[in-house]
Amino acid sequence: MTDTAPERRALVDRLEKAGILRTFQWRDAVEAVPRELFLHPGVFLPVDGGRWRSVSAVGADPMEWTRIAYRDESLTTQLDGHLTADQAGDLVSGVPTSSSTTPVTVVGMLEELDVKEGHLVLEIGTGTGYSSALMCHRLGEDNVTTVEVDPGVAARADAALETAGYSTWTVTGDGLLGHPRRAPYDRVIATCAVRRIPHTWIRQTRPGGTILATLGSWPYGTGLAKVTVGEGGIAEGRIISRSSFMQARSQFTAPVSGDLSARTAYADSERETKLPPTMLDEWMPAFLTQLAAPGAQFTRATTSDGRPLLYVFDPDRESFAEFVANNTGWAVRQGGPVALWDDIEQTIVAWQDAGSPDISAVRLRITDRSHTYWIGDQPALRWQHRIA
């Protein structure tokens, strides 16, 4: 087996220089835990054309495998909910469903978790088990419970943890429910994105405890929420940074597909836009869109002559906004009970008028009945998402 201690020390140095790694306890953990153990049976590397090159841990050139393992990037370990690199041909297509998140994100979140000796931690989304191993090294394996919804992913993580010398509480099941048998927890950390923090997590966290989770359902335009649990099932905090994770499978929203022209055939209004819909490719406008229209999906297509078409759909409310580029900018056609683009546009304009504050300006309050977000004291920058 290749000795990767030099690569681990180099990783520590990079994380420290970037300001991500700040405490000696997490430095010790990163130096001790070999990331390559948590990439078995292999990874998928992106290639041109939207395909993936499979690299198996067994049989790969040891030097190449080490370079891959210590890249400063996320590494896809599963496609389409089942396919692993040892089962695939050289080039394959598929949608990533499990990965080893970039160490910058993993270690940054662990530092933000503010753990102390003796804390009980619940991790939602075991994935490869790398972050679980770091926490086991830092806190002791008896203080870490990790939940993974995919039995195959959980089994591979368990094997990797055992190889690394850890035997933690690994639970296979619905990560949104957590594992109440060991509650209350001092800290809860989610390594998947959720549309909202489930109140079950709050009920399983002791007052004064911290929950760290990525909020949003888009591949981008999501934010890392850090909330403190108080008495009476209420949690308050803020969005501390941008963050991107795969969606929790129980909250995954299938993308809008099929005949888009049929879905947008009957519009109630048509006008020129005040803002270009291409703004939704930017992180903060995308995050604001999900606050203004929580069920919205941003969809791209082209006409038969190659002109771009952009859409915002809200399947739950059976509403749409269709955008067509013209000589002066963009026109929008809207249909359904909700004028989606009116709501989104008003929110983004209000944000611009407030000076376009960063995502870290967003505050958050969670109860058993709603999630409330706000920026400053402007009514136009306040959103309440009620829980059905």
Phi, psi and omega in degrees: 000135180291134176281115183256016179304318178299321179293323178294319178295322178295322177297316178302315181299317180295318181293323178292316180297329179280355181080011181277313183268116189239344185237149185291332180296317179285332174299314179301319181295314181295323178292331187272329189264116179285115182297328185298333179296336186260019177247003180286145007273004178161184183226165174244125179255135183290142175230171181301148178088011177075016179258178184229139173260123181274137176232112181275143180296319179275122179100344178288152175299126185304322180291319178295317182298320178295317178299318179297313185299328185251023170293148177273062181203164175285145182238121182287131182243352179208143176240143171057027174078003183205332191277125176247164189297329180287348180258356189255159171282186183298312181238129182221163173251159178159170180253127180299134178232356173203147182203165169261109185294148180307137180303332177302315181288314182301307184290323177300318178292319180296322176296319180292340183291339175055050181283155175234162178305136178088353179294142169267129183238135173251123177253126177260112180102079182298318183059230181285340181097000183296311179294327176299317181295319178299318179291323177299318179295320184284319189248344188097136188297334180289346183259005183241125172243130181233138186241131179226129185282335184266115182301321180294317178297317180298319181295318179293321178295318178302315180296319180293319179297319179296318178299324180281352176097020181238146177223087185263181177277097178257125184240131176260124181166197182285110182297340179288337179273338181071209184219081188297344183300331182254001180291159005276150179262154174276330181218143173232130180229131180251127176255035171215161179269144178230151178289329173204155179287119180297141181293340175299326178294320180295319180293337181265005181248133182290150176306133186092350179283167186242140171241132181236118184206147177274127182251134178135157182244000179269160177295340177221180181069035178242159186229145179274113181267135175235112183236150176253130181278131178249193178285156174074021176073026179249139176231141181223149178176215183205171171276121186264341181188172169290153180200151180218122176222160171296148181291141171303133189297327179287348177246007183296135178251120179295135180295149177295133181216186179091204183280097183292329179295325177291323180294333185246022186293325187243107181257148177268340181205159176211137181199171171282144178279151173277331180233147177287136179296343177297346175300336181288354171280349180268149191299306185292314174303324177295318179295317178298323178300320180288338173283317182287327183220082189302333181266008187288148172230135179262122188232141180243147176204180176225153175281173181297335179262014172091003178286142181287142172236134177237146181223151162239123178246145168232090185300325182296325181256009175052046182232156181212159167226126180247132183245136178229128179289139176226190185293336184254355182150246181224142171251149179236132171252131182236142178213157180104177184297336185241131174278086190303311185291330175301312181296316182293314182298316178300320179295314183292322177297317178297322177295317178297318180296333179276004179097014179053057182297156180290165180300335180289354176278351184280125176259160188213136174226130184240131170234182178286355182245341184198161165249127178242129179243149175202156173235118181062214183241020181274128179303327182289346179244045176224130184226135177239122178254109181281145179264122183294000000 
